[in-house]
Amino acid sequence: MKKLIVLIFALCLLNCPTLYSQNRVRAIEGGLFVGLGSGTNKCGYKSMAVGVGLGAELRYNFQNLPIDLGIQYSLSMVNRKYEKTLYYDPDPTTRSKSSNLLLIGDYNFNRGNKVSVFVGLGTGLAKFEDSAPAEESALGRVFIGDRRYSFCFMPRVGVEFFNRLRLSVEYKIEEKANSNIAFNIGFAFGGGKIKD
């Protein structure tokens, strides 16, 4: 039922001409971004800590629709703190690193203007160093999972200023030790409004 509601909502958006951007924009657009993120599952550790991420995108802007499609490659780090145990450890942090290759698509509101909002989805492959579950060891909790790949699904929402500065929130849903929500700031190049 939820899928049907989402599909109906998407079809309504695509058939609503008042939401279409009337501005013509350049077809090819790229971008670089950096961000701060946090995991969504403690995996038995004491607490979560902020991690960093970075990535790049290449998008194709459709001229007659407020939609773009593209590809995103990103790297992210999820940090967790553990209880200090038998040994002195000045930094009781474990880091899970992942890389993602995703097909992405965005629906753009007011595209080509000074302020443009977008909502989007991404789907693809995640590769990571550590995976859940974690278990106790003499040094604290350690990841013992042996998975190295998983499917990734990523909803996102953001705003673009002056066709260049992009702020977004992304939620990468993948293997539980690496799922994360990130706040990104990026710079877009290409794209932009075509002057008549």
Sine and cosine of phi, psi and omega as CSV:
sin_phi,cos_phi,sin_psi,cos_psi,sin_omega,cos_omega
0.00,0.00,-0.67,0.74,0.01,-1.00
-0.88,0.48,-0.65,0.76,0.01,-1.00
-0.89,0.45,-0.64,0.77,0.01,-1.00
-0.90,0.43,-0.66,0.75,0.02,-1.00
-0.89,0.45,-0.70,0.72,0.03,-1.00
-0.88,0.47,-0.67,0.74,0.01,-1.00
-0.89,0.45,-0.70,0.71,0.02,-1.00
-0.89,0.46,-0.68,0.73,0.03,-1.00
-0.87,0.49,-0.70,0.71,0.00,-1.00
-0.89,0.46,-0.67,0.74,0.02,-1.00
-0.91,0.42,-0.60,0.80,0.05,-1.00
-0.89,0.45,-0.68,0.73,0.02,-1.00
-0.88,0.47,-0.68,0.73,-0.03,-1.00
-0.93,0.37,-0.43,0.91,-0.04,-1.00
-0.98,-0.19,0.17,0.99,-0.01,-1.00
-0.98,-0.20,0.99,-0.16,-0.09,-1.00
-0.91,0.42,-0.39,0.92,-0.01,-1.00
-0.93,0.36,-0.35,0.94,0.01,-1.00
-1.00,0.02,-0.23,0.97,-0.03,-1.00
-0.93,0.37,0.65,-0.76,0.12,-0.99
-0.96,0.29,0.72,-0.69,0.02,-1.00
-1.00,0.00,-0.05,1.00,-0.01,-1.00
-1.00,0.06,0.67,-0.74,0.12,-0.99
-1.00,0.06,0.70,-0.72,-0.01,-1.00
-0.82,-0.57,0.34,-0.94,0.04,-1.00
-0.90,0.43,0.56,-0.83,-0.14,-0.99
-0.94,0.34,-0.67,0.75,-0.10,-1.00
-0.97,-0.22,0.73,-0.69,-0.03,-1.00
-0.60,-0.80,0.64,-0.77,0.05,-1.00
-0.80,-0.60,0.06,-1.00,0.03,-1.00
-0.15,-0.99,0.43,-0.90,0.10,-1.00
-0.84,-0.54,0.54,-0.84,0.02,-1.00
-0.53,-0.85,0.41,-0.91,0.13,-0.99
-0.77,-0.64,0.38,-0.93,-0.03,-1.00
-0.32,-0.95,0.15,-0.99,0.10,-1.00
-0.88,-0.48,0.68,-0.73,-0.05,-1.00
-0.58,-0.81,0.17,-0.98,0.01,-1.00
-0.64,-0.77,0.57,-0.82,0.08,-1.00
-0.93,0.37,0.31,-0.95,-0.01,-1.00
-0.96,-0.27,-0.01,1.00,0.00,-1.00
-0.63,-0.77,0.82,-0.58,-0.01,-1.00
-0.94,0.35,-0.35,0.94,-0.01,-1.00
0.82,0.57,0.56,0.83,0.05,-1.00
1.00,0.05,-0.06,1.00,0.03,-1.00
-0.98,0.19,0.19,-0.98,-0.05,-1.00
-0.92,0.39,-0.72,0.69,-0.06,-1.00
-0.38,-0.93,0.21,-0.98,0.07,-1.00
-1.00,-0.09,0.41,-0.91,0.08,-1.00
-0.70,-0.71,0.41,-0.91,-0.04,-1.00
-0.93,0.37,0.68,-0.74,0.09,-1.00
-0.87,-0.49,0.18,-0.98,-0.02,-1.00
-0.94,-0.34,0.35,-0.94,0.05,-1.00
-0.50,-0.87,0.30,-0.95,0.07,-1.00
-0.41,-0.91,0.33,-0.95,-0.02,-1.00
-0.12,-0.99,0.01,-1.00,0.00,-1.00
-0.61,-0.79,0.48,-0.88,0.01,-1.00
-0.70,-0.71,0.45,-0.90,0.17,-0.99
-0.72,-0.70,0.82,-0.57,-0.10,-0.99
-0.79,-0.61,0.50,-0.87,0.12,-0.99
-0.93,-0.37,0.85,-0.53,0.02,-1.00
-1.00,-0.03,0.87,-0.49,0.08,-1.00
-0.96,0.27,0.68,-0.73,-0.09,-1.00
-0.98,0.21,-0.55,0.83,-0.08,-1.00
-0.98,-0.17,0.03,1.00,0.03,-1.00
-0.71,-0.70,0.49,-0.87,0.02,-1.00
-1.00,0.10,0.69,0.72,-0.11,-0.99
-0.83,-0.55,0.59,-0.81,0.20,-0.98
-0.78,-0.63,0.51,-0.86,0.06,-1.00
-0.79,-0.61,0.54,-0.84,-0.01,-1.00
-0.15,-0.99,-0.37,-0.93,-0.04,-1.00
-0.71,-0.71,0.59,-0.81,0.01,-1.00
-0.76,-0.65,0.70,-0.71,0.17,-0.99
-0.87,-0.49,0.76,-0.65,-0.03,-1.00
-0.60,-0.80,0.42,-0.91,0.11,-0.99
-0.85,-0.52,0.67,-0.74,0.03,-1.00
-0.60,-0.80,0.41,-0.91,0.00,-1.00
-0.79,-0.61,0.78,-0.63,0.07,-1.00
-0.95,-0.31,0.83,-0.55,-0.04,-1.00
-0.95,-0.32,0.64,-0.77,0.07,-1.00
-0.72,-0.70,0.56,-0.83,0.05,-1.00
-0.98,-0.19,0.61,-0.79,0.07,-1.00
-0.85,-0.53,0.28,-0.96,0.04,-1.00
-0.94,0.35,0.69,-0.72,0.09,-1.00
-0.93,0.38,0.65,-0.76,-0.08,-1.00
-0.86,-0.51,-0.79,-0.61,-0.15,-0.99
-0.92,0.39,-0.53,0.85,-0.12,-0.99
-0.94,-0.34,0.48,-0.88,0.08,-1.00
-0.94,0.33,0.78,-0.63,0.01,-1.00
-0.68,-0.73,0.96,-0.29,-0.05,-1.00
-0.92,0.40,-0.33,0.94,-0.01,-1.00
-0.73,-0.69,1.00,0.05,-0.04,-1.00
-0.98,0.19,0.87,0.49,-0.05,-1.00
-0.83,-0.55,0.70,-0.72,0.14,-0.99
-0.93,-0.37,0.61,-0.79,-0.09,-1.00
-0.86,-0.52,0.80,-0.59,0.09,-1.00
-0.96,-0.28,0.85,-0.53,-0.04,-1.00
-0.95,-0.31,0.67,-0.74,0.04,-1.00
-0.66,-0.75,0.43,-0.90,0.12,-0.99
-0.80,-0.59,0.56,-0.83,-0.08,-1.00
-0.74,-0.67,0.65,-0.76,0.14,-0.99
-0.84,-0.54,0.93,-0.38,-0.16,-0.99
-0.79,-0.61,0.58,-0.82,0.26,-0.97
-1.00,0.07,0.75,-0.66,-0.08,-1.00
-0.81,-0.58,0.44,-0.90,0.09,-1.00
-0.54,-0.84,0.66,-0.75,-0.01,-1.00
-0.80,-0.60,0.54,-0.84,0.19,-0.98
-0.96,-0.27,0.82,-0.58,-0.11,-0.99
-0.95,-0.30,0.75,-0.66,0.09,-1.00
-0.97,-0.25,0.81,-0.59,0.06,-1.00
0.93,0.37,0.54,0.84,-0.07,-1.00
-0.86,0.50,0.66,-0.75,0.04,-1.00
1.00,-0.01,-0.11,0.99,0.03,-1.00
-1.00,-0.09,-0.01,-1.00,-0.06,-1.00
-0.89,0.45,-0.55,0.83,0.05,-1.00
-0.77,-0.64,0.82,-0.57,-0.02,-1.00
-0.73,-0.69,0.77,-0.64,0.03,-1.00
-0.99,-0.15,0.58,-0.81,0.06,-1.00
-0.68,-0.74,0.52,-0.86,0.15,-0.99
-0.79,-0.61,0.60,-0.80,-0.08,-1.00
-0.42,-0.91,0.08,-1.00,0.03,-1.00
-0.69,-0.73,0.48,-0.88,0.11,-0.99
-0.68,-0.73,0.47,-0.88,0.05,-1.00
-0.50,-0.87,0.59,-0.81,-0.02,-1.00
0.16,-0.99,-0.56,-0.83,-0.14,-0.99
-0.92,-0.40,0.68,-0.73,0.09,-1.00
-0.91,-0.41,0.66,-0.75,0.09,-1.00
-0.82,-0.57,0.69,-0.72,-0.08,-1.00
-0.58,-0.82,0.27,-0.96,-0.01,-1.00
-1.00,0.03,-0.68,0.73,-0.05,-1.00
-0.88,-0.48,0.57,-0.82,0.05,-1.00
-0.68,-0.73,0.38,-0.93,0.03,-1.00
-0.96,0.27,0.33,-0.94,0.07,1.00
-1.00,0.08,0.19,-0.98,0.05,-1.00
-0.93,-0.37,0.42,-0.91,0.04,-1.00
-0.62,-0.78,0.27,-0.96,-0.03,-1.00
-0.95,0.30,0.60,-0.80,0.15,-0.99
-0.65,-0.76,0.00,-1.00,0.01,-1.00
-0.89,0.45,-0.42,0.91,-0.02,-1.00
-0.99,-0.12,0.04,1.00,-0.06,-1.00
0.87,-0.50,-0.34,-0.94,0.01,-1.00
-0.99,0.15,0.65,-0.76,0.05,-1.00
-0.74,-0.67,0.51,-0.86,0.04,-1.00
-0.98,0.18,0.74,-0.68,0.00,-1.00
-0.88,-0.48,-0.04,1.00,0.01,-1.00
-0.89,0.45,0.54,-0.84,-0.04,-1.00
-0.93,-0.38,0.16,0.99,0.06,-1.00
-0.95,0.32,0.64,-0.77,0.03,-1.00
-0.87,-0.49,-0.21,0.98,-0.01,-1.00
-0.67,-0.74,0.49,-0.87,0.16,-0.99
-0.41,-0.91,0.26,-0.96,0.12,-0.99
-0.95,0.32,0.57,-0.82,0.05,-1.00
-0.79,-0.62,0.71,-0.71,0.07,-1.00
-0.83,-0.56,0.75,-0.66,-0.12,-0.99
-0.71,-0.71,0.97,-0.22,0.23,-0.97
-0.99,0.16,0.48,-0.88,0.03,-1.00
-0.44,-0.90,0.35,-0.94,0.07,-1.00
-0.59,-0.81,0.54,-0.84,-0.03,-1.00
-0.26,-0.97,0.02,-1.00,0.03,-1.00
-0.67,-0.75,0.62,-0.78,0.01,-1.00
-0.88,-0.47,0.76,-0.65,0.00,-1.00
-0.95,-0.30,0.78,-0.63,0.09,-1.00
0.83,0.56,0.49,0.87,0.02,-1.00
0.87,0.49,0.35,0.94,-0.04,-1.00
-0.69,-0.72,-0.84,0.55,-0.08,-1.00
-0.99,0.10,0.82,-0.57,-0.04,-1.00
-0.86,-0.52,0.79,-0.62,0.12,-0.99
-0.91,-0.42,0.73,-0.68,-0.04,-1.00
-0.53,-0.85,0.35,-0.94,0.13,-0.99
-0.86,-0.52,0.81,-0.58,-0.01,-1.00
-0.84,-0.55,0.63,-0.78,0.06,-1.00
-0.86,-0.52,0.97,-0.25,0.00,-1.00
-1.00,0.00,0.91,-0.42,0.00,-1.00
-0.98,-0.20,0.93,-0.36,-0.02,-1.00
-0.52,-0.85,-0.44,-0.90,0.03,-1.00
-0.80,0.60,0.67,-0.74,-0.27,-0.96
-0.89,0.46,-0.45,0.89,0.03,-1.00
-0.96,0.28,-0.25,0.97,-0.08,-1.00
-0.87,-0.50,-0.15,0.99,0.07,-1.00
-0.85,0.53,0.67,-0.74,-0.07,-1.00
-0.44,-0.90,0.38,-0.93,0.13,-0.99
-0.90,-0.43,0.73,-0.68,-0.11,-0.99
-0.75,-0.66,0.57,-0.82,0.10,-0.99
-0.95,-0.32,0.90,-0.44,-0.13,-0.99
-0.91,-0.41,0.49,-0.87,0.19,-0.98
-0.81,-0.58,0.73,-0.68,-0.08,-1.00
-0.60,-0.80,0.12,-0.99,0.02,-1.00
-0.80,-0.60,0.81,-0.58,0.02,-1.00
-0.99,-0.13,0.60,-0.80,0.11,-0.99
-0.74,-0.67,0.40,-0.91,-0.19,-0.98
0.98,0.22,-0.41,-0.91,0.05,-1.00
0.81,0.58,-0.54,-0.84,0.04,-1.00
0.99,0.17,0.34,-0.94,-0.06,-1.00
-0.94,0.34,0.66,-0.75,0.10,-1.00
-1.00,0.00,0.82,-0.57,0.00,-1.00
-0.97,0.24,0.71,-0.71,0.00,-1.00
-0.98,0.19,0.00,0.00,0.00,0.00
